[in-house]
Amino acid sequence: MERGFVTPKVVFSRCLGFDSCRWDGASVPNGFAERLIAYTETVTVCPELEIGLGVPRDPIKIVKEDEGQRLLQLNTEKDLTRRMEDFARSYLKSLGEVDGFLLKERSPSCGIREVGICAGLRSEEIIAKTSGLFARQVLDTFKSAAVESEERLADMRIREHFLTKLFTLSSFRKVHSSADLGCFHSRNSFLFASYSGKEEAAMARIAANREGRTASETFVDYARHLAAALSHPPRRTSCVNILTECLGHVIKRLCQSEKREFMVALDGYSRLCLPLNAPRLLLKNHVERLGADTLVDQSFMEPYPSELAAEM
């Protein structure tokens, strides 16, 4: 793993190109997932296979009933709710530390947010949207992890955030001492400021630990603020501000054409025409070429392997 990236542990829906395990015997190859596995400790799961459903199998759906939502199999009318919930709890407990999940959207088991709730077993009417039963347990058990669906990652802003969060969390897992925490925060300070100046300031204070709190208290408090900072993608204006601040460290050593090229990329990002990596990678190249000590080790320059930012 280049540039000192820590390999993240990621759980993938097995049908995303790993196995032909969908209800109809198909798989759903995904170019981004195929690229990502080269950079991760990869775990795959198909909850529907794990609870004993075969391939091919009768489809399942989430149905609204008086007592709540039930996971039912269409043709057999089997109620699989308890079986899926029990499997999810047991499986997720067995995983240990996990940095992220990439799950199949719209799946009654793995879908994160766009799973239809049907009015009845024989009805095609969708009365609301929810999460699949396995995905619900993921979101409840791994509240701070990077969790996304393959469909949403087609949005470059969402993909950048997912990757940033994923590799930042994997790096944080390797922080074991107060000295490590200080180095971690220092290396990520610009990145955290791009997400939330308020949370970055709180994390800086915690990492400094002038109150002399125990290491365990410090780590728990820091992790809480880290999760809050990374809970949503950064605002575009915040990223522009950090990019502009970083530019100030090297601008006097850039020629006019280099300044112009960067400002064009920055303007393109500001106007939603270009991804964040367009101006950021230009700046990273200048920082490395000029040896700008203040920025050269900042994760903001490259928070995840740049190859993963390529179009899907």
C-alpha positions in Angstrom: 0.0 0.0 0.0 1.7 3.2 -1.2 2.1 6.5 0.8 1.7 4.6 4.1 -2.0 3.8 3.6 -3.3 1.3 6.1 -5.2 -1.5 4.5 -8.9 -1.1 5.4 -11.1 -4.1 6.2 -14.2 -3.9 4.0 -17.3 -6.2 3.8 -18.8 -6.5 0.3 -22.1 -7.9 -0.8 -21.0 -11.1 -2.5 -23.2 -10.5 -5.5 -21.1 -7.4 -6.5 -19.1 -9.5 -8.9 -17.7 -12.0 -6.5 -20.3 -14.8 -7.0 -23.5 -15.5 -9.0 -25.6 -15.6 -5.9 -28.6 -13.3 -6.5 -32.1 -14.8 -6.3 -32.1 -15.3 -10.1 -28.6 -16.8 -10.2 -26.9 -13.6 -11.5 -24.1 -11.4 -10.2 -23.8 -7.7 -10.6 -20.2 -6.9 -11.6 -19.1 -3.5 -10.3 -16.0 -1.8 -11.6 -15.4 0.2 -8.5 -15.7 -2.8 -6.2 -13.3 -4.7 -8.5 -10.7 -1.8 -8.1 -11.3 -1.4 -4.4 -10.5 -5.0 -3.5 -6.9 -4.5 -4.5 -6.6 -2.0 -1.7 -8.6 -3.8 1.1 -8.7 -6.7 3.4 -11.8 -8.1 1.6 -14.7 -10.0 3.3 -17.8 -11.0 1.3 -21.2 -12.1 2.4 -24.6 -13.0 1.0 -27.0 -13.0 3.9 -29.7 -14.8 1.9 -27.4 -17.7 1.2 -26.2 -17.7 4.8 -29.8 -18.2 6.1 -30.2 -21.3 3.9 -31.8 -19.9 0.7 -30.5 -21.4 -2.4 -29.6 -20.2 -5.9 -31.8 -19.6 -7.7 -34.4 -19.0 -5.1 -37.9 -17.5 -4.7 -37.5 -13.7 -4.3 -38.0 -12.1 -0.9 -39.6 -8.8 0.0 -40.2 -6.5 3.0 -44.0 -6.4 3.8 -45.9 -4.0 6.0 -48.0 -5.9 8.6 -49.9 -4.7 11.7 -47.0 -5.6 14.0 -44.4 -4.0 11.8 -42.3 -5.1 8.8 -41.7 -8.7 7.9 -39.2 -10.3 5.5 -41.3 -12.8 3.5 -40.6 -15.1 0.6 -43.0 -14.5 -2.2 -44.0 -18.0 -3.4 -43.4 -20.0 -0.2 -44.8 -17.4 2.1 -42.1 -18.2 4.6 -41.4 -15.5 7.3 -37.6 -15.1 7.3 -37.5 -12.1 9.6 -36.2 -13.8 12.7 -33.8 -15.9 10.8 -32.2 -12.9 9.0 -32.0 -10.8 12.2 -30.4 -13.6 14.2 -27.9 -14.3 11.4 -27.0 -10.6 11.1 -26.4 -10.1 14.8 -24.2 -13.3 15.0 -22.3 -12.6 11.8 -21.5 -9.0 12.6 -20.4 -9.8 16.1 -17.9 -12.3 14.6 -16.3 -9.8 12.3 -14.2 -7.9 14.8 -13.1 -4.4 13.7 -14.4 -3.3 10.3 -13.7 0.0 8.5 -16.5 -0.2 5.9 -19.2 -2.0 4.0 -20.1 -1.8 0.3 -23.6 -3.3 0.0 -26.1 -4.0 -2.8 -28.6 -1.3 -3.1 -32.4 -2.1 -3.1 -31.8 -5.6 -1.7 -34.3 -6.7 1.0 -31.3 -7.9 2.9 -28.4 -5.6 2.0 -30.0 -2.4 0.7 -29.1 0.7 2.8 -32.0 3.1 2.2 -33.9 2.4 -1.0 -35.6 -0.9 -0.2 -39.3 -0.8 -0.9 -41.9 -1.8 1.7 -44.8 -3.5 0.0 -48.4 -3.1 1.1 -48.8 -6.9 1.1 -47.2 -10.1 0.1 -49.0 -10.2 -3.2 -49.0 -6.4 -3.7 -46.5 -4.5 -5.9 -47.5 -1.2 -4.2 -44.5 0.4 -2.5 -45.8 2.4 0.5 -42.4 3.5 1.9 -38.6 3.0 1.7 -36.4 1.4 4.3 -33.2 -0.5 4.8 -32.8 -4.2 4.3 -32.8 -6.3 7.4 -29.0 -7.2 7.3 -28.1 -3.6 6.5 -30.1 -2.3 9.5 -27.9 -4.4 11.8 -24.8 -3.1 10.0 -25.8 0.5 10.5 -26.7 -0.2 14.1 -23.6 -2.2 15.0 -21.0 -0.2 13.0 -22.3 3.3 13.6 -19.0 5.0 12.7 -18.0 2.8 9.7 -18.0 3.9 6.1 -21.2 2.3 4.7 -22.4 2.7 1.2 -24.2 1.1 -1.7 -22.6 0.5 -5.1 -25.3 2.7 -6.9 -24.7 5.8 -4.7 -20.9 5.6 -5.3 -21.5 6.6 -8.9 -21.8 10.1 -7.4 -18.2 11.3 -7.2 -18.8 13.5 -4.1 -20.2 10.5 -2.3 -17.4 8.2 -3.5 -14.7 10.7 -2.4 -16.3 10.9 1.1 -16.7 7.1 1.3 -13.0 6.6 0.4 -11.8 9.4 2.7 -13.7 8.0 5.6 -12.7 4.4 4.9 -8.9 5.1 4.8 -9.0 7.6 7.7 -10.7 5.0 9.9 -8.3 2.3 8.9 -5.4 4.6 9.8 -7.0 5.5 13.2 -7.2 1.8 14.0 -3.4 1.8 14.2 -3.3 4.6 16.8 -2.3 2.9 20.1 -0.6 5.6 22.2 -0.9 9.3 23.0 2.1 10.0 20.8 0.4 8.1 18.0 -2.7 10.1 18.5 -0.8 13.4 18.3 0.9 12.4 15.1 -2.4 11.1 13.6 -4.2 14.4 14.3 -1.3 16.5 13.1 -1.2 14.5 9.8 -5.0 14.9 9.3 -5.6 18.4 10.6 -6.2 20.0 7.2 -8.5 17.1 6.2 -10.5 17.4 9.4 -10.8 21.1 9.0 -12.2 20.6 5.6 -15.0 18.5 7.2 -15.6 20.6 10.3 -13.5 23.3 11.8 -15.4 22.9 15.1 -14.7 19.1 15.3 -11.1 19.6 14.2 -10.5 22.1 17.0 -12.1 19.7 19.5 -9.9 16.8 18.4 -6.8 19.0 18.5 -7.6 19.8 22.1 -8.3 16.2 23.0 -5.1 15.0 21.3 -3.0 17.6 23.3 -4.5 16.2 26.5 -3.5 19.1 28.7 -5.9 17.9 31.3 -3.9 14.7 31.8 -6.8 12.3 31.3 -6.2 8.6 30.9 -5.4 7.2 27.4 -8.6 5.3 27.3 -10.7 8.4 28.1 -8.8 10.4 25.5 -9.2 7.8 22.8 -13.0 7.4 23.4 -13.5 11.1 23.3 -11.4 11.6 20.2 -13.2 8.7 18.4 -16.5 10.3 19.2 -15.5 13.6 17.6 -13.9 11.8 14.7 -17.1 10.0 13.9 -19.0 13.3 14.1 -16.6 15.0 11.8 -16.8 12.3 9.2 -20.6 11.7 9.5 -21.3 13.7 6.3 -19.4 14.7 3.2 -17.6 18.1 3.6 -19.2 21.2 2.4 -17.7 22.4 -0.9 -17.0 25.9 0.5 -15.0 24.3 3.3 -12.9 22.4 0.8 -12.3 25.5 -1.3 -11.2 27.4 1.9 -8.7 24.6 2.8 -7.4 24.4 -0.8 -6.9 28.1 -0.9 -5.1 28.1 2.5 -2.8 25.3 1.3 -2.2 27.2 -1.9 -0.9 30.1 0.2 2.0 27.9 1.3 3.4 27.5 -2.2 1.9 30.2 -4.4 5.0 32.5 -4.3 7.0 29.6 -5.9 4.6 28.9 -8.7 4.8 30.4 -12.2 1.8 32.2 -13.7 0.7 29.2 -15.8 0.8 26.9 -12.8 -1.3 29.4 -10.7 -3.7 29.8 -13.6 -4.1 26.0 -14.0 -4.8 25.5 -10.4 -7.4 28.4 -10.2 -9.2 27.0 -13.2 -9.4 23.6 -11.5 -10.5 25.2 -8.3 -13.2 27.2 -10.1 -14.4 24.1 -11.8 -14.7 22.3 -8.5 -16.6 25.3 -7.0 -19.0 25.3 -9.9 -19.7 21.5 -9.6 -17.9 20.8 -12.9 -14.9 19.0 -11.5 -14.4 16.6 -8.6 -12.4 17.7 -5.5 -9.4 15.6 -6.7 -8.9 17.9 -9.7 -7.5 20.9 -7.8 -6.2 18.7 -5.0 -4.0 16.5 -7.1 -2.6 19.6 -8.8 -1.8 21.1 -5.5 -0.3 17.8 -4.2 2.1 17.7 -7.2 3.3 21.2 -6.5 3.7 20.5 -2.8 5.8 17.4 -3.4 7.9 19.1 -6.2 8.6 22.1 -4.1 9.1 20.2 -0.8 6.6 22.3 1.2 7.3 20.8 4.6 4.1 22.1 6.2 1.9 20.2 3.7 3.9 17.3 2.3 2.7 14.8 4.9 -0.9 16.2 5.2 -3.5 13.5 4.4 -5.6 16.2 2.8 -3.3 16.0 -0.2 -4.2 12.4 -0.8 -6.5 10.8 1.7 -6.9 7.6 -0.3 -5.1 6.0 -3.2 -5.7 8.4 -6.1 -6.3 5.5 -8.5 -9.6 4.9 -6.8 -10.9 8.3 -7.8 -11.1 7.3 -11.5 -14.5 7.3 -13.2 -16.5 4.2 -12.7 
